[in-house]
Amino acid sequence: MEAASKTTAPEIQVMIPSALRSLCTGTARSRTAGLCLAACDVRGLLAELARQQPQVHVRLCDERGDPRPHINVFVNNDHVRARAGLDTPLMAGDVVTILPAVSGG
């Protein structure tokens, strides 16, 4: 019998950029572009994305699993850089939005 119970990671909605939706399997191909992944922090969320949606992950993250320089990650309305970076904790009900940088002139 186990003495300690395992902590369950909360389910987090992840919004995928429209340009990558066609690479997703499952629900992310819908208009809402949302995936539901379980993770305790942003780093864990990206690892879970790599496991479930590897075609998308390689376009968003480098070989270390960090977001590429042109990729912005938001938890609710806050950029992760303004919080704890990839160690930003996630709670049930959070929405993580992944956006490529937009530039122009």
N, C-alpha and C positions, 0 to 999 in steps of 0.2 A: 504494500500500500504506500502510495506517495504521500509524503508529509506536506509538501508545498503544492499548491495548485498553479497551473500554468496561466499566465496572463494572456488574454486574447487581444490581439491588435484590433483597433477600431476599423470599421469599413470607411474608406475615404473615396469620395467621388473625384475622379481625375478627368479634367477637360483636355482633350487631345486637339492639336491644331488641325484645321480643315485639310491642309495639304497632306497630312499623314493618315487621315481616316481610312483611306482605301487600303492601307497596309494592316489595319487592325482586324482581328478576328472577333466576332461577337458583337456586343452592344455598342462599341465605339463607332461602328459604321453608321449608326443612326444619326438623325439630325442633331440630337443633343450632344453627340460626340463624347459622352461620358463613359468612363470605365469605373467599376467599383473594385478597389483593391484594399487589402488589409495591410496596415503598416502603423508603426508607432512614431516614426519620424520620416522626414523627406528622404533621407538616404535609404531607409528600408523600403519606401515607396518606389524609388527608382530601381532598387534591386528586384522588387516584385514585378515591376513593369518589364524588366529584362527577362524574367522567368515566363511571364504570360504573353508578352507582346515583343518578342526579340527583334522583329523587323522595324518596329517603331523605336525601340530603345537605342539601336545603333545609330539612328539618325539624330537622336536627341542628346546622347551621352558619348563621352570618349571612352577609351579602353579601360580607364580606371573607374568608370561609372559616374563620373562627374558631368554635369551639364556642359555641353559645348559652349564656347564664348558667346555665340549668337542666340542662345536659348535662355529665356527668362522663366523662372519658376515662382509662382505666387501661391501663398496659402491664404485663402479668402481674399482680402484686398491688399495684403502685405507681400512685398518682394522678400524672398528668403534672405537676401543680403541684409535687409533691415532687421532681421530677427536673428536666429542662430545658424544661418546658412543651412547646410544639408542636415544638421542636427536639430533643426526646428521640429519640436514635438507636434504630433497630430492628434486631434481628438475627434470623436464621432461627430459627424455633421460638418466637418471641415470640407472645403472644396479646394483642390489643388488645380491650378490652371497653368498649363505649359504653353508659352508663347514664343515664337521666333521673333527676334528683333526686326523692326521695320525701319528701313532708311530710304531716303529719297531726297530729291532736291527740287 
